[in-house]
């Protein structure tokens, strides 16, 4: 007995031996979908003792001699890093990653390719989990929470003529020829003829994330990016997966969206498609409606198929995409149709210890639109013209990039050509047709660019430049041919002053050439006619900006100030105005001067709760007007003085996600003379998502909960946006 007692005492006094334990779990996003490729680390007292990565099913398992409390760190691009304390003996883990919207670097868009060292820039990232839980049902409506983002006439893509879907950012004028480049997997979503944006070309179910880079990016992307770049990035066939969405909404709107991918050895493929039909809503203010006012309808079909093969050190990818839509624009006679097809290919290979990317694309589009005149009492309508706009575009690009521990070099070049004709039939008051009147032409561009990024001692220096050669050849013998060469440099510096504080400044010079639409096509919205101008010259931007990003484990905030001067700005100038018609023409003004302040915040107050807020304050006016003295000092149309958005989202991996957002904007002007005012507005949106089983989620969303009237245009009749809209659906994500 005594010997046994002595042995027990000795063993009790010895330190416990480490136990070989298994720590296993799954990582999901705020919508409950699994997240593959998450870096998992096990820390003890701040020291990493084991690491792993989540599988294609979002699961992980790490075993080791863990004998004290540990911390599990989960990190993935686009998400805030999660740190979860774990007591040994806990059950299977379920880690929820919250999205991280604020970034100073974006891997793909800011450098035209994923590289080890990225280019400092202000960027906002919207991931698939945010899209899945956002109350808004259209991509452009989701982006309205981004500071400084706006659409021409405030109109959602669900109701607008695509030719009015220009993007405004950083206080630059809004018109059909967007000054923001919008890309889908590296290829423009901007129309090659007119520059407007087709937001629906990439199915919602296929979108992995959206990257928004504000500020001129002409040194890499050229003249289409004088105010920034927005890129919609789809899931790649890196693993097998299925994503589908089915929903119905008021008024009589249905949507089906799907994405499927398969990976088998070196082969991979993906298909995606989306179908939307809506009976629409009236787009004229109730007090001004007449007998001719009916619902504005919108139906479209879109899809693509991708195939790829990955060899030793190289990858080839081919893609076919197609899009068809039919829209009614709020009166019985006015419609437009679009039929678009695109073929593209990409080759990526290791060359010279770097990466070479070759890309080519060809697209063809047929666009039809007619216009009408409505009587003053809105009791009758007659068609005034019909337009057929066939167009084609071709592009070839090459880029080589290499990254060292502290340096990155990017060099490349682009060659692009677009052709398009406007074939118009005009109708007299008595219905007599005349024409066809044919206009249009072609434009070609060739460019070369380079960017060097060097980082040392917490400071990153960036120098980039691009040279463009542009030629526009008109079909009309009365219009001049134009040839222009321009140089677009950019310099920036970023300083990581503290672990939680980054400072950045940049200076940019960029150019934008007029689109074929601005040169050759006249258009009409309501009783407002906008004439083309074959004499337009390119516009030039000089921009300065400075930003500070303060980030911590539970909060991040960024403040950005900018000053921009756009000379020879292409804007719509009022030529005449009567009670029955307004006539404008696209002309070069002298200077648009825009200054502004953007503030963004992202806060994680408790586990699962994310609050974000943004505000943009902008002053955008015409200055030094010698060409057009009537514009001196007037505010630029379509630019509000302020925009505000505040949102909150609470996610529980088992119970679901609840999201609410309030956004609003100040008054803005419809016209250059500042006589037509669009009133300020405030909108409340809410949504809730509930998991039903593995990979299956039900959701409900209400946009414009308080049924606020949003004035979207004055033509001179007051146009309005969508009223309250409820949406119910099911989403399936496997794995």
Phi, psi and omega in degrees: 000316180296318180296318180297321179295319179297318178298317180298318180296319181295317180294323180294331181276349181279149177294148180292138178284144178302142179261141175273103185243157179253124174252116184228156179180190179223147179247129180232162174267185186292344176269356181094001179278144181291152181241108178279163174070021178279131177283122181248129177232143174255121180247142170234116182054041177082000180254129179285122182248347179197155180210160179197190180214143181290148181281184177296343177263009178077007184263159177213157177207125181229128177245150180180177181277064182273123183232002176225175179299139182236167175241131178260120181254125180239126183223137178207148179302135179088356180236153173285138180296132181257136176236112186243111174294141182223126172273132180304134183104355179292158180284183179307132186271152172226105185259129179255124177264129175272146178292149175246108186278329188265126180222150169260351175221145175231124191298315188269303190289319186289341182230010182056035176157143181291122181224168183289325181242116186265165183273128180297131178194158176278125184217149173239133182241130177243113184272173181300326180293323177290320177298321183292330183255359181289141177295328183288145183258354180238148185301314183296330177287325175297321183290348182295345175279355178277129185299132177084354180279135177208160176245150176303128179061021174058012191270131177292151178296345179286344184233346190268150165299130182303334181290354175254007187268062171270152180256135174246135172214153177058032171075012179275151187303148178256128171207187183298322178283093187297139176266007176245130177278126178246123185244151169237106184052044175088352180249141186297135166269349173293139178294133183294332180276315189247345180085351178288170192245130171262096185291338189269005187291336176254120181303142182300323182294339183270353189277122176274319178193164175237127178252128180243115178248114182266144182105152186302135177232036183294336180292337177252320190252349178087198192291342180284353189241038183289339177247354177148183181225134172241127180237128175261117185250126181269161174298142177262157179282052178279346178204165179279131179199163178221132178224126179223150177222131175229128177210161175230148185215163172270144357267118175044060179239134178227148180216139171228126182226138182212154174214133177223140180224150179221132178238123181222102182061229180281350183266146176211152179204157179211147173228148180212149178203156178211139179231129179224133174228137176215139176284346173077185181219162173295144181244010174251137180307141187305321184290344184247003182287152176225195184295335184274352186275118179233181180291144171272116185259162180204117178231135177211159174228132180216154179183165176206162175226135183233139173227144181214156175226132182245117178258198180280099178086010178209162179211136177242140182220138176233150185212141172235134181225149179215152183209134175224139176214157176220128183230143167251142191246035168094358171226158187297331190261341188265121179220165167216152180227145178226135175226114188229140175223146181217140174238134181214158178214154182214138176233126178239130182210153175281123181222129177057040181063017175231198181236127177253130179237121175248135183219139176221151181208147174224133177223153178223138184219142170241122183238130178236139177209143170236164184228155182221165173245132182250136179299157184302326179273004179055036179260336181223162183214144173222144178286131180258332180197159173231141180231135169246127184234086172280139181212158177221153175216147178224145178209147174223133179221152176220138177217136174239134180221147177214141180237133170254177180305326183234003186222143173229138177235132176231126174227149181187182179202155180227145170228128182218150178215138177225138176230147179194147178238150172246113179251112191240136170249131181248145183240129177285175182300327180275004178092359180292131182267145174224152182118194008284146172261124187245129176221180179126201182160204180221156173221141179231151181217140173229141185212159172221142183216162177207148176216138178235131178238128180231131181236133178202134176053043176082002180244132178245123179252136180230130175228125180221155179204151180217138175246128181240142173238119187236138177223134177239123182242113183278154172286322183290133179289339181279346181264145183278152169279143182238137175228128183220140170237137179214159186240126185240098178264160175211134176233137177211157177219138179231135183235121174275082187295323178219164177306330183255003185229123176238135179242145183212147175217150182209151173228137189220146168233128183214162183227153171226130177267151179294148179280165174299327177296313180295327182281325195232351187237127171268156183214173182214133172236114187062230177258022176256119181256131177242118184271147175286175180207103181289356182263006183298143175253160175298155175253152185234136182245134167241129188221140173237142175211154177217144184215154174226130178241122178248120185227145176222189183290333183236002182206152174213142179217143179224138176237128181230130174244145181215157175223128183225144175230114181252106181268150184057036183299130178279120184216161181272115185255130179290122178264319177206156181212123175230177180292340183256340183202146173240129180245127177234161176225145176284120183222161172274119171274180180282297185212137166252123180252118183238129173230149183195169178226128178244132180233130179228144177219144180222117189231135176245093189287314176222171180302124178092344182256121179237129176241129176231149181214148177212153179210139175230127176244124190226138169239117182227113185222159173279133182226154175055044185277098173266320178294318186229074186300337180294343182269348187308123176080354182282153179287145179287134181299152174070011180244108177284158178288331179214152171224138183223140174215133177227128181224156177219142179220131176241126184236134171231125187302333182264323185271329180123195186228138175238130183229141175220145180214140172240127178222153181198170180210155178282179179295150175216165182259145175279330191236164182291332182273000177061042177255339182250112187258135170259123188293155174296161181214163174216133185230139176245128178236143179221155176205160176215139179235137183226125176290137178255339182176187182302113176076003182245130183225138172256148181213156175223141181217146176230116175266144181054057186306322184270006176058044179288147175272122181251113178284123184251345180189159173229112190236023358277358176297144182282119175264149183229160178273188184290141174283196177305136181222123178256140183225135179230136182198179178230137178237135179239128179229114181227130353282000000 
